[in-house]
Amino acid sequence: MDSNSSPVKQKRSYDSTRRREQARQTRGLIIDAARRAFLSGGYSSTTIAAIATEAGVSVDTVYKTFGGKPGLVRAICDQALAGAGPVPAEERSDAMQAAETDPRKIIRGWGTLTTEVAPRGAPIFLLVRDAAVSDPEMAGLQAELDEQRLQRMTANARRLAAAGHLREDVSVELAGEIMWTYSSTAFYELLVLRRGWPLDRYGAFIADALIAALLPPP
């Protein structure tokens, strides 16, 4: 009897793996379709029905997976913040900070990550900003994203302080706020989107500004 039950367990495991992969692919299709729809038609004008049609799924599937347009935008933001590589940008930043002892190299590494993440995130973050003017849910999402970024930057500042890298007149709180400011979409919008700076120049500017603001002179 045991020998007869083994193949059943293996099949169930296989079916479960296949279902998870199908769900992952469906989720990706919906996120990609939503991103295209929001950026081409705007937040308020884009409907769940249009996103579902673009993704080739039912409206019910979109609602069950994301709960509506705010959930879709949040998922798009999370995808953008992960960066382009197989390992999320946040994890790569943590690993770099753990392995590197030179604070200038750490901050220049952040500048490089910025050139990867900002082009992916800026369009959707600007969409959230514009929609937040008239949509309370988007205003709430904008506040949530700002707070998450501030917490992340403060954690980075805390690591710099623990390693003795911060200037004496710069507290962890102030350092976090400085990094929060320079990591905002506003700088990318002004310098890259409006002034046409190349990404490498933008990344170097962010790194140089942070080094000057946070670290003691060499």
C-alpha positions in Angstrom: 0.0 0.0 0.0 2.9 2.4 0.8 4.3 1.8 -2.7 1.0 2.8 -4.3 0.7 6.0 -2.3 4.2 7.4 -3.3 3.4 8.3 -6.9 0.2 10.1 -5.7 2.3 12.3 -3.4 4.8 13.0 -6.1 2.0 14.0 -8.5 0.5 16.3 -6.0 3.9 18.0 -5.3 4.3 18.4 -9.1 0.8 19.9 -9.5 1.4 22.3 -6.6 4.7 23.4 -8.1 3.1 23.9 -11.5 0.2 25.9 -10.0 2.6 28.2 -8.2 4.6 28.8 -11.4 1.4 29.5 -13.3 0.3 31.9 -10.6 3.7 33.7 -10.7 3.5 34.0 -14.5 0.0 35.3 -14.3 0.9 37.8 -11.7 3.8 39.0 -13.8 1.6 39.4 -16.9 -0.9 41.5 -14.9 1.7 43.7 -13.4 3.3 44.4 -16.8 -0.1 45.1 -18.4 -1.0 47.4 -15.5 2.2 49.3 -15.8 1.7 49.9 -19.5 -1.9 50.9 -19.0 -1.3 53.3 -16.2 1.6 55.0 -17.9 -0.2 55.4 -21.2 -3.6 56.3 -19.9 -3.1 57.7 -16.4 -4.3 56.3 -13.1 -7.9 57.5 -12.9 -8.7 56.7 -16.5 -7.4 53.2 -16.4 -9.9 50.5 -15.6 -9.4 47.0 -14.1 -11.3 45.6 -17.1 -8.7 47.2 -19.5 -5.8 45.8 -17.5 -7.4 42.3 -17.5 -8.0 42.4 -21.3 -4.4 43.5 -21.8 -3.1 40.7 -19.6 -5.4 38.1 -21.1 -7.0 37.2 -17.7 -10.4 37.8 -16.1 -11.4 40.8 -14.1 -12.0 38.5 -11.2 -8.4 37.2 -11.4 -7.0 40.8 -11.2 -9.1 41.6 -8.1 -8.3 38.3 -6.4 -4.6 38.8 -7.0 -4.2 42.5 -6.2 -7.4 43.7 -4.7 -7.8 46.6 -7.1 -5.9 49.5 -8.6 -4.0 50.6 -5.5 -2.7 47.1 -5.0 -1.6 47.0 -8.6 0.3 50.2 -8.3 1.9 49.0 -5.0 3.0 45.8 -6.8 4.5 47.8 -9.7 6.4 50.0 -7.2 7.8 46.9 -5.4 8.9 45.5 -8.8 10.7 48.7 -9.7 12.5 49.0 -6.4 13.8 45.5 -6.8 15.9 46.7 -9.7 16.9 44.7 -12.8 18.9 41.8 -11.4 17.8 38.5 -10.1 18.8 39.6 -6.6 16.7 42.5 -5.3 18.6 45.8 -5.1 18.0 46.1 -1.4 19.6 42.8 -0.7 22.6 43.7 -2.9 22.9 47.0 -1.0 22.9 45.1 2.3 25.5 42.7 1.1 27.8 45.5 -0.2 27.6 47.3 3.1 28.5 44.1 5.0 31.5 43.4 2.8 32.9 46.9 2.2 34.8 48.9 4.8 35.3 52.1 2.8 32.3 54.4 3.2 33.0 56.2 0.0 32.9 53.0 -2.0 29.6 52.1 -0.2 28.1 55.4 -1.1 29.3 55.2 -4.7 27.8 51.8 -4.8 24.5 53.4 -3.8 24.9 55.9 -6.6 25.3 53.0 -9.1 22.2 51.2 -7.7 20.3 54.5 -8.1 21.0 54.5 -11.8 19.5 51.1 -12.0 16.4 51.6 -9.9 15.5 55.2 -10.7 14.6 54.7 -14.4 12.4 51.8 -13.5 10.7 53.5 -10.5 10.4 57.2 -11.5 7.5 56.8 -14.0 5.3 55.0 -11.6 6.3 57.1 -8.6 5.5 60.2 -10.6 2.2 58.6 -11.5 1.5 58.1 -7.8 2.4 61.7 -7.0 0.1 63.1 -9.6 -2.8 60.8 -8.7 -2.4 61.6 -5.0 -3.6 65.1 -5.6 -7.2 63.9 -6.1 -7.2 60.3 -5.0 -7.1 59.6 -1.2 -5.9 56.0 -1.7 -3.0 57.2 -3.9 -2.2 59.9 -1.3 -2.0 57.1 1.3 0.2 55.0 -0.9 2.5 58.0 -1.5 2.8 58.5 2.3 3.5 54.8 2.8 6.2 54.7 0.1 7.8 57.9 1.5 7.9 56.4 5.0 9.3 53.0 3.8 12.1 54.8 2.0 12.8 57.0 5.1 13.1 53.9 7.3 15.3 52.2 4.7 17.6 55.3 4.5 17.7 55.6 8.3 18.8 52.0 8.5 21.6 52.7 6.1 22.6 55.7 8.2 22.6 53.6 11.3 25.1 51.2 9.7 27.4 54.1 8.7 27.2 55.5 12.2 27.9 52.1 13.8 31.0 51.7 11.7 32.2 55.2 12.7 31.8 56.8 9.3 29.4 59.7 9.8 30.6 63.2 10.5 30.4 64.1 14.2 27.8 66.9 13.5 25.5 64.5 11.5 23.1 62.4 13.6 21.6 59.1 12.3 18.3 60.8 12.0 19.7 63.7 10.0 21.7 61.3 7.8 18.6 59.3 7.1 16.7 62.4 6.1 19.6 63.5 3.8 19.7 60.2 2.1 15.9 60.1 1.9 16.0 63.5 0.1 18.7 62.5 -2.4 17.0 59.2 -3.2 13.7 60.9 -4.0 12.3 60.9 -7.5 12.5 64.7 -7.6 16.2 64.8 -8.4 15.8 62.2 -11.1 12.9 64.1 -12.6 14.8 67.4 -12.6 18.2 66.3 -13.7 17.5 63.3 -16.0 14.0 63.8 -17.3 14.1 67.5 -17.6 17.7 68.4 -18.1 18.7 65.3 -20.0 21.6 64.2 -17.8 23.0 60.7 -18.6 22.5 58.2 -15.9 26.2 57.8 -15.0 26.4 61.6 -14.4 23.3 61.5 -12.3 24.6 58.6 -10.2 27.9 60.3 -9.7 26.1 63.5 -8.6 24.0 61.6 -6.0 27.1 59.8 -4.6 29.2 63.0 -4.5 26.5 64.9 -2.7 26.0 62.2 -0.1 29.7 61.9 0.5 30.0 65.6 1.0 27.0 65.7 3.3 27.6 62.7 5.4 31.3 61.9 5.7 34.2 63.8 7.3 36.8 65.2 4.9 39.4 62.6 3.7 
